[in-house]
Amino acid sequence: MSVGVTIKNARVVLGLTTADLASSTKIRESMLVALEADDFDCFGGAAYVRGHLKVLANCLRLDPYSLVAEFAGFQSQVSVFERY
């Protein structure tokens, strides 16, 4: 499962919309939609993505360390493909 799918599933289980989540986390809705689509290009770097993931994890009752680790795994997969 991807980071985006994990976030989206947790949000749906809690009955929240992206607008609800944006309001409670102060993360722009467009950025939440990008996260759920595993589109990390608009964040300006991995540090910003990790920060947003920690905030979201707390709001969505997820383990922040697991979510960040999932992102790190995704990021390492991407960097392997970028070499070729």
N, C-alpha and C positions, 0 to 999 in steps of 0.2 A: 504494500500500500504506500502511496506517496504522501508527502507532507500535506499537500493541498486536500487530498481525499480525507486524511485524518481530521483536518480542521473542519472541513465541510460536514463530515459525518457527525462530529461532536456538536457542531452548531445546530444541525437539524434535530438531533436527539433532544437537545435542550429547548427546541421550539423557537429558536432565535432566527431572525432575518439578518442579512448583512448590515442593514441599517441599524438594527438593534445593537449588533456587535460594535459597529462603528461608534455609536453613541456611548456605549459603556467603556470602550477602550481608548477612544479619541484617535483611533487609526482610521484614516480616510476609507470610505467604502470602496473606492476604486482600487485601493491597495489590498483590501481584504479579498476582493474578487480576483485580483492578480495572484495572491497567495494560494487561493483555492484552485487556481488553474496551474499551479507550479510555475508561474511566470515571475521570476525574481529579478528581472532586469531593471525594473523601475525603482529599485530600492537603494541604488547607489553603493552597494557593497554588502558582503556577507554579514558584517557586524550589525548592520541595520536590520537585516532579515532575522538574525538571531534574537535581537532585542524585541522585535515585533512578535516573534514566535513565543518568547517567554511571557509577554503580556497576554497574548491570546490563550496560551496554555492555562494560565491562572484563571482567566475568565471562563474558559470552557471545561474546567475541572480535569485537565490533562496534566501529565507529568512534564514539566518544562524541560527537564534534562533529556527525556526520551524524545521529545519533539525536536529539540535542537540536534540530538544525535541522528535522528532520521534525516534532517536537513543536511548534516555533515556527510552522511552516506550518499545522499543524492548529489551533493556538490562534488564529491570525489568521483562519482560515476561520470558526471558531466566533464570534469577536467581530463579524465582518461580519453573520452571521445574527442575532445578538442585537440588532442595531440596528433590525431590522425587525419 
